[in-house]
């Protein structure tokens, strides 16, 4: 069963990358369902997974194509036909391309050429992408699965085995039996995903990355309910309402209109101070995860950056700094802003290509609640 669950989990991750939303609970349900059938019967396996995982009719062709591809891959390797197994890397990338490019090309023809094309895109820096490649990468970013850790809230709901006694429901229930409390009602605390707060450097030094990172922020805003996005250059601007628009192009037009300092100088300390004074307690009191995206170049006082970062670190559940230059082999955090910020950072990660965003998504899934 452990081998089966591992394969199901990998298959679910692959389908999520292709744009089919699948939760961990659905993976567990599929594992439980498959325990009752003959795994050698391909149609039965496919029907169980399809019934539990596919919620929209438009995803059916993609699911069936993926399942056929995996089954054929496993059978060709001469292994027992159950849930397909070992060639996850190439197959995952092939299906990611299938989901992102919406039918461009034919996976029956030269499948490893498709793999190589997507693999190159995953590792190619945003600054080196052609216009066509940027469109493909944006589609892949839109298909990434984001699952922030959940936190337990103070709110409670009725539950059969909850930890809290529910006196009102117990009393109401007892009225049916002449006031005898035959059953004690219970309540349990609810769980909710931790909010994500993005503070994005939109100064001139970040200009080569800004547009793609705004697509990243838009994808998060579409996928998750609790996301707040701020841009800063010489001042701080909240752009969350603009990213709620249906069209990314409309969102970018609105942002360009309201954030008039885009592409200017950098005042990291001043921007963080403005956020701390007006927004920090309001947004971070629920244990939010803060993503700060910047190359660390700053014209202000490093002492102010250090003081404001210390305050953010105390309030946030996790403080993650994303730097596009971190991936360079010879990079060292020597700028004044970066050196002042480093002692207050929980995770220091690159953000220069699609693979770096995939790493961020994987980190968020593993953070403790």
VEXLOSE-221847 format. One line per field, with one value per atom (N, C-alpha, C): z, x, y; residue in one letter. Coordinates in steps of 0.001 Angstrom, whole numbers. Atoms other than C-alpha are relative to their C-alpha. Example, Ala and Ser with C-alpha at 12.3 -4.5 7.8 and 13.67 -1.06 7.14 Angstrom:
BEGIN
pz (0_7800_0_-60_7140_730)
px (890_12300_900_-820_13670_-770)
py (-1190_-4500_1200_-1190_-1060_1090)
residu (A_A_A_S_S_S)
END
This chain:
BEGIN
pz (0_0_0_-41_745_-1381_1366_-2797_-848_740_-4209_338_-415_-2161_-529_524_-3226_-1475_1426_-6906_-222_132_-6453_289_-351_-4798_-1134_1128_-7665_-1184_1115_-10219_234_-315_-8418_-176_187_-8357_-1472_1429_-12067_-607_520_-12772_464_-469_-10598_-851_852_-12656_-1362_1287_-15743_109_-160_-14245_607_-633_-12544_1512_-1455_-8864_735_-777_-6550_1396_-1379_-2762_595_-681_-401_469_-432_905_-1149_1154_-2611_-321_208_-2922_990_-1009_341_-328_394_-881_-1135_1120_-4104_478_-534_-2174_708_-688_-15_-995_1005_-3070_-774_790_-4974_797_-820_-2037_-163_133_-2891_-1410_1376_-6587_-424_588_-8751_-774_622_-9663_-1396_1350_-12771_-1033_922_-14263_-237_321_-15967_79_34_-16486_1401_-1357_-12824_715_-609_-11669_-550_635_-14161_458_-400_-13183_1438_-1393_-9465_88_-58_-9945_-685_729_-12481_827_-778_-10246_1196_-1210_-7230_-276_247_-8899_-1009_1074_-11906_368_-428_-10841_-1131_1111_-14173_-1300_1254_-17543_-909_902_-19283_314_-378_-17370_-399_319_-18531_-1107_1047_-21816_475_-489_-20074_963_-936_-17281_-745_727_-19702_-797_773_-21843_906_-949_-18813_480_-506_-17500_-1060_1068_-20870_-175_169_-21128_1085_-1102_-17711_-79_83_-18166_-1106_1116_-21525_349_-415_-20003_902_-930_-17238_-712_715_-19520_-904_882_-21915_736_-803_-19056_488_-387_-18518_1446_-1390_-15021_119_-225_-13482_-184_308_-14686_1169_-987_-11755_-170_204_-11128_-540_641_-13426_926_-984_-11781_-278_-267_-12347_-801_862_-15165_304_-392_-13200_-554_390_-14183_-1416_1397_-17937_-229_219_-17759_623_-637_-15325_-887_843_-17641_-1288_1208_-20669_254_-291_-18963_383_-293_-17669_-1287_1286_-21256_-610_523_-22228_606_-654_-19644_-370_238_-20370_-1436_1404_-24131_-638_444_-24453_-1367_1211_-27190_-1045_981_-28962_-107_193_-30441_264_-176_-30206_842_-846_-27276_-562_606_-29430_-867_887_-31577_770_-623_-30165_1428_-1344_-26464_750_-760_-25177_-564_495_-27444_779_-822_-25552_1394_-1322_-22305_0_41_-23352_-108_173_-24416_1317_-1265_-21097_1042_-940_-19136_-194_267_-20848_517_-467_-20070_1526_-1460_-16397_578_-550_-15945_-695_702_-18354_786_-766_-16585_-660_528_-16951_-949_809_-18428_-1374_1282_-21300_-855_717_-22424_-1192_1133_-25855_306_-220_-26184_27_25_-27108_1242_-1200_-24238_1250_-1146_-21788_115_-27_-22772_535_-481_-22185_1492_-1421_-18842_843_-742_-17727_158_-89_-18519_1006_-966_-16530_1423_-1322_-13596_452_-348_-13716_429_-340_-13429_1243_-1206_-10375_1150_-1135_-7255_1262_-1201_-4148_1186_-1197_-791_1256_-1243_2158_1171_-1169_5549_634_-664_7534_1469_-1422_11012_665_-755_13701_477_-367_14310_1354_-1237_17414_-244_330_15613_105_-128_16389_-771_711_14526_643_-552_15564_-564_413_15454_915_-761_16552_1128_-990_18408_315_-275_19081_1420_-1306_22009_949_-811_23265_211_-344_25037_-521_552_23341_861_-934_26103_-657_634_23899_-801_807_21480_886_-926_24357_622_-604_25983_-999_1011_22737_-279_268_22101_1147_-1156_25644_67_-24_25128_-715_702_22796_911_-885_25667_1426_-1303_28512_861_-746_29511_414_-334_29834_-1016_941_28317_-382_382_26643_-824_826_24340_195_-166_24945_-1360_1284_21902_149_-5_20972_-1137_1045_18927_-200_309_17203_-696_660_16026_-1495_1448_12314_-388_537_10161_-1289_1195_7465_-518_524_5097_527_-453_6360_-1145_1049_4465_-540_622_2063_-236_231_2008_-887_917_-931_40_123_-725_-1144_1226_-4213_-358_421_-5131_-1484_1394_-8323_-445_341_-8558_-1332_1286_-11603_-79_32_-10629_-129_110_-10518_-1273_1203_-13844_-893_869_-15802_509_-582_-13428_374_-589_-12414_-691_706_-15125_255_-240_-14695_1454_-1401_-10912_270_-122_-11280_-498_434_-13238_1100_-1129_-10312_1093_-1015_-7881_-432_515_-10116_121_-106_-10211_1441_-1404_-6415_390_-359_-6116_-561_606_-8458_723_-599_-6752_1475_-1447_-3088_417_-451_-1183_852_-962_1501_-506_565_-533_-42_94_-175_-701_803_-2619_76_-46_-2216_-900_770_-4575_683_-549_-3465_-877_630_-5070_910_-949_-3482_1023_-953_-1768_-110_-64_-858_-595_632_-2942_122_-69_-2215_-1332_1322_-5483_33_-119_-4156_-779_729_-5546_-1509_1449_-9034_-489_386_-9067_84_-48_-8419_-1305_1281_-11958_-799_768_-14412_-995_1024_-16951_591_-451_-16157_-670_714_-18791_624_-683_-17101_1351_-1302_-13752_-147_205_-15108_-383_356_-16640_1236_-1214_-13321_932_-858_-11431_-520_583_-13849_239_-214_-13359_1452_-1414_-9532_645_-570_-8838_-909_933_-10519_187_-244_-8993_-488_489_-10730_-818_744_-12062_534_-569_-9815_941_-978_-6949_1043_-1007_-3971_1396_-1405_-411_803_-655_1198_1434_-1390_4763_143_-49_4112_-353_394_2363_1112_-1091_5188_1198_-1107_7752_-274_352_5883_161_-165_5811_1480_-1430_9504_701_-672_10510_-364_439_8464_-131_388_7554_855_-582_9619_1023_-1038_12667_-557_580_10561_-805_915_8129_561_-485_10094_1304_-1290_13294_-125_203_11763_-368_287_11353_-1476_1444_7714_-333_558_5609_-891_725_4252_-1036_1097_865_-401_359_307_-1208_1262_-3285_-334_272_-3844_-224_172_-4994_1104_-1144_-1852_-251_270_-3613_652_-764_-1469_141_-148_-1182_1403_-1309_2384_1079_-1179_5867_332_-339_6528_1394_-1362_10214_15_61_9299_-577_550_7163_1087_-1053_10057_1035_-1020_12531_-509_545_10241_-298_228_9253_1308_-1299_12927_446_-387_13532_-850_871_10505_411_-376_11630_1267_-1225_15033_-276_246_13544_-963_1035_10578_481_-291_10821_-614_681_8291_-875_871_6499_-1037_1097_3110_-934_921_1026_-1312_1334_-2723_-774_674_-4594_-1372_1331_-8398_-269_249_-8171_804_-886_-5586_-755_757_-8264_-657_631_-9701_864_-791_-8640_824_-703_-7610_842_-738_-5827_1488_-1442_-2338_440_-464_-321_620_-480_-73_-9_3_-730_1417_-1359_2309_457_-359_2217_312_-196_1913_1290_-1232_4725_1236_-1138_7021_217_-91_6239_397_-150_6394_1407_-1330_10204_358_-345_10159_-1011_1055_7294_400_-271_7781_-1168_1199_4185_-1056_1025_1510_-1290_1196_-1983_-1271_1288_-5656_-590_719_-7865_-1375_1301_-11396_-1166_1068_-13362_550_-403_-13292_1075_-977_-11361_1402_-1322_-8531_614_-526_-8214_410_-402_-8127_1354_-1290_-5271_1122_-993_-3442_341_-239_-3888_860_-794_-2515_1444_-1363_497_770_-673_1312_458_-365_1315_1237_-1097_3887_1278_-1196_6317_1060_-1082_9717_151_-177_10429_1242)
px (823_0_864_-863_2885_535_-473_4240_-1114_1138_774_-255_256_294_1071_-1077_3696_-224_259_2823_-1207_1182_-606_352_-400_961_774_-766_3420_-907_924_655_-874_822_-1486_787_-833_1399_147_-145_1852_-1258_1254_-1822_-240_131_-1771_850_-862_1146_-625_674_-984_-1285_1165_-3820_-1223_1133_-6088_169_-171_-6597_-343_187_-6190_539_-403_-6029_598_-515_-4129_-1108_1118_-7510_-514_435_-8486_981_-997_-5209_-239_269_-5968_-1263_1230_-9504_251_-303_-8123_756_-746_-5670_-936_962_-8523_-894_852_-10688_702_-737_-7974_322_-267_-7458_-1073_1130_-10802_-166_145_-10218_1247_-1137_-7928_834_-839_-5032_470_-381_-4331_-1044_1070_-7623_116_-288_-6671_-1229_1192_-10208_-518_482_-11115_850_-894_-8051_-293_255_-8739_-1327_1317_-12419_4_-61_-11645_674_-729_-9076_-770_753_-11210_-1183_1182_-14309_356_-381_-12422_782_-925_-10061_-486_401_-11802_-1338_1195_-14318_-660_526_-14768_103_39_-15718_1163_-1074_-13017_1322_-1235_-10341_10_63_-11528_973_-950_-9549_1450_-1369_-6362_309_-216_-6780_172_-75_-7436_1285_-1241_-4473_1204_-1083_-2200_20_63_-3415_485_-459_-2913_1505_-1442_581_766_-691_1590_-107_196_90_884_-807_1826_1488_-1387_5124_386_-292_4926_8_77_3861_1206_-1162_6694_1265_-1170_9157_-23_77_7970_-363_363_6614_-1459_1386_3364_-847_819_590_-908_922_-838_42_-175_-180_1398_-1296_2695_1060_-1015_6021_1168_-1290_9587_361_-494_9895_-740_827_8334_484_-492_10598_-400_321_10178_-1499_1433_6511_-674_577_5731_157_-237_7303_-804_808_5546_-1442_1373_2179_-146_45_3014_-127_105_3524_-1384_1328_267_-1019_950_-1620_195_-272_99_-234_71_125_-1322_1370_-3436_-39_98_-2842_1026_-1043_154_889_-847_2130_-756_589_1435_934_-902_2855_328_-332_2751_1257_-1140_5466_1115_-1185_8915_-275_346_7834_1170_-1123_11335_461_-227_11626_-859_878_8637_583_-627_10354_1157_-1174_13542_-406_440_11645_-483_513_9831_1111_-1123_12969_856_-767_14831_-734_779_12006_26_19_11968_1267_-1280_15635_545_-484_15977_-351_291_16283_-1102_1063_13318_550_-577_15639_441_-470_16643_-1127_1126_13145_-403_584_11827_-1466_1407_8303_-868_771_6926_262_-341_8780_-612_615_7505_-1473_1408_3943_-154_88_4578_313_-360_6258_-1121_1124_3376_-1118_1023_974_385_-470_3109_-84_125_3217_-1458_1425_-571_-460_395_-753_660_-665_1491_-999_880_-158_599_-473_150_-824_673_-683_733_-615_361_-412_395_354_-1264_1223_-2861_281_-114_-3270_-1344_1223_-5803_-543_613_-8229_-710_776_-10168_-1452_1387_-13452_-216_314_-15119_-1266_1170_-17685_-438_457_-19852_815_-807_-17839_-309_346_-18448_997_-1029_-15146_831_-707_-14264_533_-646_-12115_-766_702_-14588_-1454_1386_-17905_-926_974_-20918_-1264_1120_-23392_-1330_1263_-26046_-583_505_-26311_-377_339_-26273_-1373_1290_-29186_-1133_1045_-31179_-313_194_-30618_-739_635_-31714_-1497_1417_-35103_-837_726_-36050_-274_91_-35686_-348_464_-37362_1048_-1038_-34289_1170_-1110_-32016_1134_-1140_-28537_599_-461_-28148_1281_-1215_-25394_616_-710_-22773_498_-427_-22303_1410_-1383_-18744_224_-430_-17039_1505_-1433_-13641_417_-515_-11462_172_-168_-11374_1448_-1333_-8246_-144_41_-7532_1416_-1351_-4585_562_-641_-2097_20_-50_-2273_1416_-1273_486_33_-204_1808_1226_-1115_4019_401_-588_6269_1004_-782_7726_739_-841_10605_-251_283_9592_890_-929_12615_687_-668_14829_889_-897_17293_-749_824_14422_-832_828_12920_36_-1_14124_-880_780_12140_-1420_1239_9211_-1244_1220_6714_-326_252_7163_-415_361_6975_-1413_1390_3713_-947_791_2384_-59_-37_3474_-964_905_1632_-1458_1363_-1459_-459_356_-1392_-326_299_-1248_-1355_1246_-4128_-1208_1102_-6272_-221_96_-5496_-401_179_-5640_-845_878_-8157_749_-670_-5856_1386_-1256_-3168_-58_-132_-2040_1310_-1176_412_274_-453_2393_1226_-1183_4891_691_-714_7614_1191_-1194_10253_458_-251_10470_-1124_1099_7118_-724_731_4768_-1390_1322_1656_-667_781_-1005_-703_567_-2045_-939_863_-4193_-1310_1277_-7520_172_-200_-6057_280_-321_-4830_-1208_1221_-8383_-788_706_-9392_114_21_-10254_1151_-1046_-7634_1305_-1314_-3926_396_-350_-3574_-697_708_-6237_641_-652_-4522_1296_-1277_-1150_-219_304_-2699_-377_401_-4294_1190_-1180_-1047_908_-851_938_-575_648_-1610_127_20_-1620_1382_-1352_2050_912_-701_3629_1506_-1446_7072_698_-613_7689_1244_-1228_11233_884_-806_12575_1069_-1001_15028_-574_426_14878_163_-21_13986_-610_531_13630_-416_311_13784_-1257_1192_11201_-1264_1173_8854_-414_317_9108_-580_538_8503_-1451_1377_5375_-917_808_4130_-218_122_4842_-959_841_3077_-1475_1394_-84_-625_588_-483_421_-588_1680_-916_824_-514_-1331_1278_-3668_111_-111_-2342_796_-876_255_-468_428_-1717_-546_521_-3164_1098_-1088_263_279_-219_860_1446_-1334_3830_341_-392_5705_1063_-953_7430_513_-600_9824_913_-706_11096_820_-868_14114_1428_-1421_17727_860_-722_18697_700_-614_19976_-837_735_19061_825_-657_19849_-173_295_18659_962_-808_19975_-126_76_20876_-552_512_20061_-1525_1463_16459_-515_399_16235_70_-165_17555_-1117_1038_15070_-1375_1316_12057_-100_2_13047_-165_137_13370_-1455_1411_9813_-840_736_8486_234_-333_10298_-730_737_8620_-1480_1435_5139_-386_340_5260_241_-236_4945_1311_-1271_7794_307_-425_9800_954_-758_11068_438_-538_13362_356_-264_13450_848_-948_16429_336_-265_16806_1470_-1426_20616_606_-540_20985_428_-332_21164_1378_-1318_24430_1057_-991_27364_913_-930_29498_-712_737_26734_360_-160_27424_-870_899_24950_789_-891_27278_-625_623_24867_-418_309_24075_-1380_1341_20387_-78_46_20968_693_-715_23512_-807_810_21168_-1203_1211_18244_268_-258_19919_-232_209_19865_-1463_1417_16064_-799_645_15289_-44_121_13964_480_-395_14509_466_-590_16729_71_165_15802_156_-44_16396_-1393_1264_13557_323_-489_14919_-532_560_13183_-1166_1158_10235_362_-413_12177_99_-100_12814_-1384_1358_9054_-546_385_8484_616_-645_10992_-725_746_9084_-1315_1259_5802_236_-317_7447_312_-314_8781_-1275_1218_5354_-790_712_3873_599_-668_6425_109_-111_6282_-975_903_4814_-1152_1158_1355_105)
py (-1201_0_1262_-1181_2393_334_-228_1904_593_-514_2500_1464_-1380_5674_947_-844_7007_300_-216_6496_902_-850_8052_1465_-1364_11083_650_-533_11524_297_-201_11102_1229_-1161_13685_1294_-1195_16185_331_-210_15701_598_-519_16300_1437_-1381_19427_935_-824_20732_237_-144_20167_802_-859_22216_-643_676_19649_95_-155_20615_-1289_1230_17597_250_-228_17794_-1269_1193_15443_-929_838_14239_-864_774_13150_-1126_1059_11215_-1131_1022_9407_-782_689_8620_-985_897_7160_-1238_1146_4969_-972_865_3677_-730_634_3011_-1091_984_1175_-1256_1184_-1169_-1067_926_-2776_-557_482_-3475_-754_709_-5581_1020_-1019_-3278_-378_415_-5325_394_-414_-4117_1499_-1396_-890_881_-842_394_296_-227_-61_1051_-982_1868_1388_-1298_4644_593_-506_4900_510_-450_5161_1365_-1271_7933_1125_-1038_9761_491_-380_9694_876_-723_11036_1277_-1105_13515_1024_-916_15073_635_-723_17725_797_-798_19541_-794_751_18122_347_-406_20137_-707_693_18173_-1470_1430_14736_-409_430_14608_27_-86_15727_-1141_1104_13169_-1320_1276_10289_-111_20_11270_-279_218_11413_-1444_1371_8069_-998_893_6371_71_-178_7826_-732_661_6526_-1508_1452_3094_-604_482_2727_27_-101_3889_-1171_1087_1299_-1343_1263_-1515_-192_97_-710_-357_332_-1079_-1433_1389_-4644_-214_136_-3996_-384_338_-5126_1245_-1159_-2825_340_-564_-939_1506_-1438_2763_227_-122_3831_549_-219_4196_883_-609_5204_1236_-1086_7742_1310_-1128_10578_1326_-1321_13436_349_-299_13214_49_25_12318_1213_-1186_15132_1226_-1170_17670_-65_140_16256_414_-343_16586_1468_-1428_20038_791_-670_21066_-222_272_19352_965_-872_21385_1449_-1416_24682_404_-387_24588_-380_285_23268_-645_785_20745_319_-265_22242_-1231_1168_19385_-1280_1311_15668_-836_754_13655_-1365_1284_10533_106_-200_12080_695_-560_12709_493_-449_12753_582_-555_13373_1329_-1359_16381_979_-831_17770_163_-58_16906_988_-878_18679_1462_-1387_21811_586_-502_22141_75_-16_21254_1250_-1222_24096_1232_-1140_26495_102_-4_25465_622_-450_26347_1249_-1176_29258_1255_-1219_32650_827_-854_34979_1053_-1077_37604_-470_530_35287_-569_583_34251_859_-707_35151_291_-337_36545_-1252_1244_33117_-842_768_31445_614_-650_34039_-370_396_33186_-1412_1383_29483_-84_32_30098_594_-573_32320_-1019_1037_29503_-1075_991_27088_533_-614_29513_-25_8_29771_-1386_1360_25972_-562_501_25668_-135_234_24292_622_-677_26455_-465_507_24892_479_-471_27065_-877_794_25335_558_-433_25480_262_-292_26909_-273_219_26078_1339_-1261_28940_-116_3_29940_-397_334_29330_-1505_1423_26011_-332_489_23924_-1311_1283_20938_-1152_1147_17716_-1177_1201_14144_-253_294_13822_1248_-1234_17452_64_-129_18527_919_-993_21173_-401_313_20610_1088_-930_22234_-66_24_23064_289_-371_24679_-1158_1123_21781_-1179_1080_19311_247_-344_21152_-173_138_21341_-1467_1414_17652_-690_646_16748_267_-316_18443_-1055_1062_15599_-1185_1159_13178_424_-419_15020_653_-692_16983_-862_882_13971_172_-166_14689_-1349_1335_11310_53_-111_12575_1377_-1262_15240_480_-565_17453_583_-470_18404_987_-929_21111_-137_65_21201_1284_-1198_24052_-240_98_24752_300_-269_24978_801_-843_27534_215_-256_28123_1308_-1238_30685_1021_-1029_34005_180_-350_34972_1506_-1428_38548_158_-234_39619_1468_-1332_42671_-65_168_43061_1301_-1120_45364_263_-370_47191_1146_-1071_49485_-296_154_49966_-1225_1161_47228_-1315_1206_44710_-29_-111_45811_-1242_1189_42710_-1141_1097_40489_416_-492_42693_-538_398_41753_-1466_1416_38000_-239_170_38336_512_-420_40249_-1088_1157_37270_-1050_913_35129_461_-541_37422_-147_160_37321_-1449_1420_33506_-375_261_33383_588_-666_35852_-730_754_33763_-1320_1328_30447_31_-24_31525_1200_-1078_33622_1019_-881_35048_393_-505_36863_1520_-1454_40481_312_-325_42068_1500_-1384_45294_149_-353_46916_1168_-1152_49267_344_-545_51437_1141_-1094_54880_116_26_54291_-1339_1265_51425_165_-46_50674_-1364_1244_48047_-216_282_46372_-1203_1184_43514_133_-79_44842_-118_35_45207_-1429_1376_41577_-923_804_40340_73_-115_41286_-1295_1240_38531_-92_-15_39579_495_-437_39782_1306_-1226_42504_1210_-1075_44622_299_-177_44035_792_-692_45184_1460_-1394_48315_811_-699_49246_241_-142_48628_1110_-1038_50794_1393_-1303_53589_460_-372_53499_11_18_52677_808_-890_55674_-8_-12_55102_-1255_1233_51754_314_-195_51505_1091_-1073_54250_-524_400_54158_-940_968_51805_574_-387_52701_-1152_1193_49274_302_-308_50558_832_-848_53261_-760_787_50832_-957_922_48298_749_-798_51045_376_-339_52148_-1207_1213_48558_-310_293_48063_953_-979_51272_-154_-10_50801_-1391_1284_47118_-1199_1211_44757_-664_621_44215_-487_390_44064_-1292_1135_41446_-1172_1067_39486_-630_542_38845_-1420_1359_35656_-998_925_34098_-149_33_35033_-352_249_33927_1192_-1209_36948_-348_174_36743_1373_-1281_39648_-236_233_39807_1245_-1150_42067_-475_300_42088_602_-551_44028_1316_-1295_47153_1100_-995_50145_1271_-1295_53863_584_-541_54257_-457_308_53581_-1487_1425_49901_-248_181_50383_-23_-7_51178_-1323_1298_48027_-1064_990_45957_103_-191_47463_-434_349_47046_-1496_1447_43494_-764_664_42569_-12_-60_43724_-950_917_41832_-1449_1370_38693_-426_325_38872_-261_84_39231_-1113_976_36827_-1429_1423_33048_-455_245_32751_1207_-1088_35442_-586_585_34300_1121_-1014_36541_-706_533_35826_995_-878_37262_-592_558_36837_-279_190_37012_-1157_1027_34251_-1250_1208_31551_68_-126_32936_-683_746_30686_895_-880_33659_1060_-1024_35587_-34_-163_36892_1174_-1083_39006_1148_-1047_41996_1390_-1318_44879_381_-467_47013_-483_425_46169_-1477_1446_42444_-401_335_42317_387_-423_44242_-910_819_41931_-1443_1431_38507_-563_600_38015_-221_69_38325_-821_775_35909_-1468_1436_32368_-845_745_31213_998_-867_32811_-812_826_31535_838_-707_32424_135_-138_33643_561_-457_33817_-816_830_31049_-816_790_28653_-1018_1003_26019_598_-628_28480_204_-121_29086_-1362_1351_25323_-359_248_25129_746_-765_27855_-700_718_25962_-1238_1194_22807_368_-439_24731_332_-382_26167_-1231_1223_22652_-664_705_21484_832_-834_24425_-490_420_23537_976_-857_24837_855)
residu (X_X_X_X_X_X_X_X_X_X_X_X_X_X_X_X_X_X_X_X_X_X_X_X_X_X_X_X_X_X_X_X_X_X_X_X_X_X_X_X_X_X_X_X_X_X_X_X_X_X_X_X_X_X_X_X_X_X_X_X_X_X_X_X_X_X_X_X_X_X_X_X_X_X_X_X_X_X_X_X_X_X_X_X_X_X_X_X_X_X_X_X_X_X_X_X_X_X_X_X_X_X_X_X_X_X_X_X_X_X_X_X_X_X_X_X_X_X_X_X_X_X_X_X_X_X_X_X_X_X_X_X_X_X_X_X_X_X_X_X_X_X_X_X_X_X_X_X_X_X_X_X_X_X_X_X_X_X_X_X_X_X_X_X_X_X_X_X_X_X_X_X_X_X_X_X_X_X_X_X_X_X_X_X_X_X_X_X_X_X_X_X_X_X_X_X_X_X_X_X_X_X_X_X_X_X_X_X_X_X_X_X_X_X_X_X_X_X_X_X_X_X_X_X_X_X_X_X_X_X_X_X_X_X_X_X_X_X_X_X_X_X_X_X_X_X_X_X_X_X_X_X_X_X_X_X_X_X_X_X_X_X_X_X_X_X_X_X_X_X_X_X_X_X_X_X_X_X_X_X_X_X_X_X_X_X_X_X_X_X_X_X_X_X_X_X_X_X_X_X_X_X_X_X_X_X_X_X_X_X_X_X_X_X_X_X_X_X_X_X_X_X_X_X_X_X_X_X_X_X_X_X_X_X_X_X_X_X_X_X_X_X_X_X_X_X_X_X_X_X_X_X_X_X_X_X_X_X_X_X_X_X_X_X_X_X_X_X_X_X_X_X_X_X_X_X_X_X_X_X_X_X_X_X_X_X_X_X_X_X_X_X_X_X_X_X_X_X_X_X_X_X_X_X_X_X_X_X_X_X_X_X_X_X_X_X_X_X_X_X_X_X_X_X_X_X_X_X_X_X_X_X_X_X_X_X_X_X_X_X_X_X_X_X_X_X_X_X_X_X_X_X_X_X_X_X_X_X_X_X_X_X_X_X_X_X_X_X_X_X_X_X_X_X_X_X_X_X_X_X_X_X_X_X_X_X_X_X_X_X_X_X_X_X_X_X_X_X_X_X_X_X_X_X_X_X_X_X_X_X_X_X_X_X_X_X_X_X_X_X_X_X_X_X_X_X_X_X_X_X_X_X_X_X_X_X_X_X_X_X_X_X_X_X_X_X_X_X_X_X_X_X_X_X_X_X_X_X_X_X_X_X_X_X_X_X_X_X_X_X_X_X_X_X_X_X_X_X_X_X_X_X_X_X_X_X_X_X_X_X_X_X_X_X_X_X_X_X_X_X_X_X_X_X_X_X_X_X_X_X_X_X_X_X_X_X_X_X_X_X_X_X_X_X_X_X_X_X_X_X_X_X_X_X_X_X_X_X_X_X_X_X_X_X_X_X_X_X_X_X_X_X_X_X_X_X_X_X_X_X_X_X_X_X_X_X_X_X_X_X_X_X_X_X_X_X_X_X_X_X_X_X_X_X_X_X_X_X_X_X_X_X_X_X_X_X_X_X_X_X_X_X_X_X_X_X_X_X_X_X_X_X_X_X_X_X_X_X_X_X_X_X_X_X_X_X_X_X_X_X_X_X_X_X_X_X_X_X_X_X_X_X_X_X_X_X_X_X_X_X_X_X_X_X_X_X_X_X_X_X_X_X_X_X_X_X_X_X_X_X_X_X_X_X_X_X_X_X_X_X_X_X_X_X_X_X_X_X_X_X_X_X_X_X_X_X_X_X_X_X_X_X_X_X_X_X_X_X_X_X_X_X_X_X_X_X_X_X_X_X_X_X_X_X_X_X_X_X_X_X_X_X_X_X_X_X_X_X_X_X_X_X_X_X_X_X_X_X_X_X_X_X_X_X_X_X_X_X_X_X_X_X_X_X_X_X_X_X_X_X_X_X_X_X_X_X_X_X_X_X_X_X_X_X_X_X_X_X_X_X_X_X_X_X_X_X_X_X_X_X_X_X_X_X_X_X_X_X_X_X_X_X_X_X_X_X_X_X_X_X_X_X_X_X_X_X_X_X_X_X_X_X_X_X_X_X_X_X_X_X_X_X_X_X_X_X_X_X_X_X_X_X_X_X_X_X_X_X_X_X_X_X_X_X_X_X_X_X_X_X_X_X_X_X_X_X_X_X_X_X_X_X_X_X_X_X_X_X_X_X_X_X_X_X_X_X_X_X_X_X_X_X_X_X_X_X_X_X_X_X_X_X_X_X_X_X_X_X_X_X_X_X_X_X_X_X_X_X_X_X_X_X_X_X_X_X_X_X_X_X_X_X_X_X_X_X_X_X_X_X_X_X_X_X_X_X_X_X_X_X_X_X_X_X_X_X_X_X_X_X_X_X_X_X_X_X_X_X_X_X_X_X_X_X_X_X_X_X_X_X_X_X_X_X_X_X_X_X_X_X_X_X_X_X_X_X_X)
END
